[in-house]
Amino acid sequence: MIRRGGLSSSHKLAGRLSGLGRALARAALVALLAPSAPWPAEAQQAPRSPNPRRVSGVVRADTVAKDLEHPWGLALLPDGSMLVTERPGRLRSVARDGRLSEPLAGVPNVFASGQGGLLDVAVGPSFNEDRLIYISYAEPGEDGAGTAVARGRLGKRGLENVQVIWRQQPKVGASRHFGSRIVFRHDGTLFVTLGDRGDYSEKAQDLSVTIGKIVRINQDGSAPRDNPFAGRGGARPEIWSYGHRNAQAAALDPGSGQLWTVEHGARGGDELNHPEAGKNYGWPVISYGINYSGTKIGEGTAKPGMEQPVYYWDPVIAPSGMAFYTGTMFPDWKGNILIGSLTPGGLVRLEMKDGKVAREERYLGDLRERIRDVRQAPDGSLVLLTDARNGRILRVTPASRR
């Protein structure tokens, strides 16, 4: 019944219910269209580099050797000499005065194309007794190429009794993203960083292959029994961690023994990580970068079950080569991480506190050089490689030092 001047109580209730329904519908639509938050907002964002300007007047760089063709890896020998790899496939000895040897014998045939070639070199932990040297390289094969690790005894003319101890599976027809750094653990096993080979990024999530992984192997190439996937069906037993794009910087924290890496992102998204056994670092499902075309990568920056980086760069530094500083020549740098930058070039220093980046500084940008590797010499100076057709070995000391 309609009463003069208004609605009956039943009609008013119906109207209120109708309005409530419309409000609920609007709320549901807003929720449907809003971005999803799979886990708490504070877990979604890793610390981002502030992209600091380069600092001048702190360090100086002097040329130790030159005329190297795209040098890639550097190893310091106990007698003060060095070994250096050239990407086209040459291994050279460098005397303490900078004199370069002729190419050393014994280097396996390498796939010297694109980013492939002779890559890292490392001195075995028992070198004083067995003189074993380990090298990583892009190895050609029937199905393309893949990263491999070989070892040999360093003799007067080069490597002797060379054995290929480990091969990335499978080999594929691509010339990008081979990794590859060799880092010895305190227990004598070695980590090898491996790229996703560019066109095969989805394989970084596939545990049946070693593309886009970090592997841990024994010195003969076998898989340690305590690796996280040893004995698991369908998984390669040498895999340590997975979901990596292309780590070309790796070093062991000398105090804790923890492995740290810095890997290339795409357009943005270079990552500092400390890869732990069995963990998934997300590539290509999550990333802080985008494709070179400008399109989105994967599902965003975070996903449950995938690790966040300790720190990331956008724009990139294009990291290659890494060392923890333990010397006395730069006393304020003790415990800091030093990283080579290919783009924009130079040396990046990360001051660490409680496992996090407290400060970032950049040096040697005025050289306009691509820094490919970073090592600490016994006297506390730094030894760097420049990646160029006429590459150099640089010795870095404090600018005030004469």
C-alpha positions, 0 to 999 in steps of 0.5 A: 500500500502506497501512503501519501508523501512516501513509500511503505516500509517494505518498499524502503527495505527493498530499495535499500537492499537493491542499493546494497546489491549495486554497491557489492557488485561495484566492489566485486568489479573493482576487486576483479580489476585490481592488480593481484597481490600474491604475497605481502607488498613488503616482500615484492620489492628488493632494494634497488640501486640508487645509480650513484654518480662515479667517484673520481680521485679515489683510485688510479689504474696502471696498465700491466699488460696490453694487446689482449684480444677480448680477455675474459678470465684471470687467475693469480699464481702463487709465484706472482705471475698470472694466467689470462684467457682470451675469448677466441681460444687462447690461454696466456701466461703473464709474467710479474713485469707484464710480459705476455707469453705465446699462447699456451698449449693444451686448450680444447677446441672452443666455440668462438662465436657471439659470446662464446669462447674461452671463458674463466680460468681458476687455480685448483686448491691443491695447485702447489702439489698437483699444478692443476688449472681449471678452465670453462669454455663454450664447447662445440658439438653436434647440436650446437654448443654448451659450457664445459669445464676442463682441467690440466696440469700446468707445465712449461708449454701449457696444459698437460693431460687435459680432461673435460670433466663436465659438460652442460646438457643439452648443447643448443644452437645459440651463441649467447649466455654461457655464464661462466665463472668457476668458484672453489668452495672451502670443501674443495668442490667447485661451483660453475655458473651457467647461462640460459643460452638466450633463446632457451630461457624457459629451460632455466626452470627445468631441472632435467637440464643444466641450462640457467643453473648453478652447478656444484661438482667435485674436482673430477666432474662428478656430483657431490652426494649432498647436492640438493637434487641428488637422488631425485628422479628427473633432476640433474644431480649436479644442480645447486640452484636454478632460475638464473639468466646469466651469471658472469660474476661470482665469488665466495665470501671468505668469512662465511663460505657463502657463494655470491653472484651477480647476474645479467638482467635483460633491460634492467634487472641485474641481480645480486644474489647469494644462491642457496642449495635447491632454491629457485631464483625466478628467471624467466617467471619473475624479473625486475627488468623488461624485454629489450623490445619493451614488453613485460617479462613473465609474471612480474617481480615476485611469486611465492616459491621464488627468491628475491635478489638481495639488490638489483640494478635498473638501469643495468651495470652489466656485471662481470667479475667479482671479488670480496675485498680482504686486503689492507691497501684499501682498509675501508673496503674490507668485506666489501664486494667489488664488481666489474661493469661492462656497461656503463663500464668501471668498478662498482663497490658495494659496502655490505652490512648484515648481508645487505647493501648499505652503500654503493660507489662507482669508480673508473668510469672515466676510462670508458672501458668494459671491465670483464674480471676483478681479482685481488692481488696478494698486496691488496691491490686490484687486478682488472681485465678490460674487454676489448679487441686490444684489451688490457690488464690493469692494476688498481691502487689508491690514487694517493699512493706513489 
